[in-house]
Amino acid sequence: MAETGNKKVQTEAVRADEAAFSKTERHRMAEQRKQDYEKRKERKISLAQEAGSRVLRPQCADTHRVLNLLEYVDRGRTVITQNFMSSVGFGAKEITPLLENWNNALGELYNAGMAICEKAGVPTDRLRGWKNGVDAPATDSKAKK
């Protein structure tokens, strides 16, 4: 009978140790999340203060996906531009079809976006063009309120 009582005391002691460890670990993880959040926040503020930056608060999941895609493409185009025609870089025959495909996709995205805005009555400004010199597709009229 004494053994059973002893095991019960040991089990309770182990549970108390686990609970204390668990509480300490949860606290440490919460502090780490706070630190990570603060770092991300400081980085975002720093980026927003840079010249030429834009701040956008996405309203839907599609916006997040498109922004992520644009970020990747921006990095890719930078690499291609920096290595264009270098001995280890890319040639015009490799790059031209990729950029044409990208510009066509941008044109389709532009047209689809303008159609959505027009249907929803969201006012828009006409895009002047893209950095590579390809003009944005012409639209019949601006979206009206």
ABEGO torsion letter per residue (X at the ends): XAAAAAAAAAAAAAAAAAAAAAAAAAAAAAAAAAAAAAAAAAAAAAAAABBGBBBBBBABAAAAAAAAAAAAAAAAAAAAAAABGBAABBBAAAAAAAAAAAAAAAAAAAAAAAAAAAAAGBBBBBBAEBAAGBBBBBBABBBBX
